[in-house]
Amino acid sequence: MPKEKPEVETFQVDVEFTDTFGGNANYSWVRRETLTLPVDISDRELMRRAKAAMGLTGVRGTVCNHGDMIDFRPFRSCTVMFVTTVY
């Protein structure tokens, strides 16, 4: 009899990618995704998956972690990506 895999605890994050105006999120256009991730995921892997969901793989920028929200601002681009934990 095959062994059942133990269920992995997960959580969800909302990812928003939008333009900026004057350094602030403008929302004249926006792309949104909800990702389900394992609880033990590192911040680096979380950002890797969020960037991949928005088509930003390989794009460099600054990351600021505010606890339950992370923002990513790509270099030389008037855009911002927010990753927010869903409670």
N, C-alpha and C positions, 0 to 999 in steps of 0.2 A: 504494500500500500504506500503510495507516494506521500511524503510529508508536505503539509500545507505550509506555505510561506507566511511568516508572521506579518500582520498588517503594519505598514510604516505610518507613523504619525505624520500628518501633513498640515499645512496652513496655506492660506491664499494671499496673494498680493495683487493689487491693482496697479497697472502700469499705464501712464499717460505720457505721450510725447507730443509736444506742441511748439509753436513758434514763440518768440519773445519780442517785446517792444520796450525799449529803454531798460532792458535787463529783467523785466518782469514777464511772467507768463501772459500771453496775449489771447490764446484760444481762438484765433481767426480760423485755424484748422487744428484738428486734434486726432490722434490715433490712440485707441484704448484696447487693452488686453487684460484678462484676469488669468494669472498663472497659479497652479497648484504645485507646491514645493515641499520636500521633506523638511521636518523640523530641524534636523541637525545640519542643514546646508550652511556653508560659509558665506560671508558677505560677498566675497569675490565671485563665487559661483552663482550666487543670486543675481549679481549685476551682469554676469556673462549671459545668463538665460534671459534676463529682462532686455538687454541690448539686442540679443538675437531675435527676440519677439518683435522688436521695433525696426529690425533691419539695420542695426548699428554695429554689427560684428566688425571688430577691428578699428572702430572709431575711438580715438583717444579724447580725453577731456578731464574735467575735475569732478570729484565725487564728494558730496557732503552728507554725512550720516546724522540725522536728527533723532535717532532712536527708532520710532516706528515709521519714519519716512526718510527716504534717501533721494537726493536729487543729483542728476548727472547733467553737466553742461558741456557739450562737445566743443573742442577748440575751433575757432574760426567759423562758428555757425550761430546764428541767432535762434537757437532752439534750446529746449530743456526737456528732460525726462524725469518724471516723478514715479517712485516706487513706494507704494503705501500699503502697510499691513491691513488686511481686512479682519475686523473683530466680530 
